[in-house]
Amino acid sequence: MNGDPRSPHFADQAQAYADGHLLPVHFETADVAAHARAIYHPGERR
């Protein structure tokens, strides 16, 4: 969702939200690390 009602994306996720189709949100450091797709370390080469 976008907070600007004039945006074409204002209600993109409204129906999914209303239907209970929510994505997990990870707040704890261990959860974030466990679910990370990639980890970026500035200055390191890939």
Protein Blocks (a to p, Z undefined) as FASTA:
>chain_A
ZZbfkbmklmmmmmmmmnopacdddfbfklmmmmpfbdcdehiaZZ
